[in-house]
Amino acid sequence: MRLQDALFNWLQIQLVAEARPEDQAAADTRDFFLEILTDDHGVANLRIHKADETMIHLKYEIDGHAKLQMFPKEAGEQLLFDINQNPKYN
């Protein structure tokens, strides 16, 4: 899996896990993507740095070098929106 794809997948499920702390499947999936990022790409200290009106900013390190990746806010929040819109999951 490409680094950018793994970061985006982690971001989406991280937002779900934060919004739904009782959702163990979300936490497990978040941890799965974090493992991919750590083991396959050498990512460390991954976090959501900030979100503004249009973008979500992730900060992380690879080989001790600080990195920044931004994703459109609407895309990052889409999975949580879809879950919340489906009564089966509420």
ChimeraX attribute file (.defattr): number of C-alpha atoms within 10 A of each C-alpha:
attribute: neighborCount
match mode: 1-to-1
recipient: residues
	/A:1	10
	/A:2	10
	/A:3	14
	/A:4	13
	/A:5	12
	/A:6	18
	/A:7	22
	/A:8	18
	/A:9	17
	/A:10	23
	/A:11	26
	/A:12	19
	/A:13	23
	/A:14	24
	/A:15	18
	/A:16	22
	/A:17	20
	/A:18	13
	/A:19	12
	/A:20	14
	/A:21	10
	/A:22	10
	/A:23	13
	/A:24	11
	/A:25	11
	/A:26	20
	/A:27	17
	/A:28	13
	/A:29	16
	/A:30	20
	/A:31	15
	/A:32	14
	/A:33	20
	/A:34	22
	/A:35	16
	/A:36	18
	/A:37	23
	/A:38	15
	/A:39	11
	/A:40	13
	/A:41	16
	/A:42	15
	/A:43	23
	/A:44	18
	/A:45	11
	/A:46	19
	/A:47	13
	/A:48	16
	/A:49	13
	/A:50	11
	/A:51	14
	/A:52	9
	/A:53	8
	/A:54	11
	/A:55	16
	/A:56	20
	/A:57	17
	/A:58	19
	/A:59	17
	/A:60	19
	/A:61	15
	/A:62	15
	/A:63	9
	/A:64	11
	/A:65	9
	/A:66	12
	/A:67	12
	/A:68	12
	/A:69	15
	/A:70	19
	/A:71	17
	/A:72	14
	/A:73	16
	/A:74	13
	/A:75	16
	/A:76	21
	/A:77	17
	/A:78	14
	/A:79	17
	/A:80	19
	/A:81	13
	/A:82	11
	/A:83	13
	/A:84	13
	/A:85	11
	/A:86	9
	/A:87	8
	/A:88	7
	/A:89	9
	/A:90	8
